Amino acid sequence: MPDLLVTLKADRLFGTLRVFTPDGRDFFGVEPVSHGANAINQPGLPPMTILAPGAALSGTISILAEPIA
């Protein structure tokens, strides 16, 4: 497998980045999210958007993977 350069871009809405690194595995996961885990109970974190019933929140995330020359 070639070495890759991965570029991730996300709307400001996704101001928190989650990284998952499973023990003993050779991969990881990266996910831009709109708020931190348990944000509703963590007043020191950036605020979580509270939506009215039936409301929606959307944004754009792009991921570009290209071989390193």
N, C-alpha and C positions, 0 to 999 in steps of 0.2 A: 504494500500500500504506500503511495507517495505521501510525503509530508504535505500538510495542507495549511493554508492561511485561512482562518475563518473570521469573517467580519459580521458582527451582529449589530443591527440598528433597530431602535424601538422608539415609538412616540414617548414624549415626556410622561404620559400617563403611567408608563411602566418604569417607575423610578426605583424599583427594588430588583436586585438580581439574585436569584436563588441558584446555588451551585450544589449538585449532588455528586458525591464521590463514594461509591460503594467499596467497602473493604475488600481487598484482594482481587479487584476486577481491573481491567485495562481500559476502562472508559469512564466518562463523567457526563453529567447532564447540566445544562445551563438554561435557565428559564427567566426571562424578564417578566415581572408580575407587577400588578398595580398597588400592592401593599404587602407588608411583611406578615409572617405567620402570627396568628392571634392578635392582629392589629386592633381589633375592637376592644381588647383588654390591655393594650399597651399604649397609654397616652403619650409616652415619650417618642414613639415612632411617628413617621409621616402619617397623616390621617388616612383613614380608609374611606372611600366614597360610599355613602349609604344611598341606595337606590329605592325609589318608590315602587310599589307593586306594579309589575308590568313594564318598568323602565329598563333601559339597556345602556351599557357602557361598551364602547368599542375603540380599538386603536389598531395600529399597524406595526408589525414586526417583520424585519427582513433578515435573512441569513444567507450569506454568500460564502461558499467554500471553493477555493481555487488552489491548484498545485503550486508549491513554492518552486520557483525555477532554480 
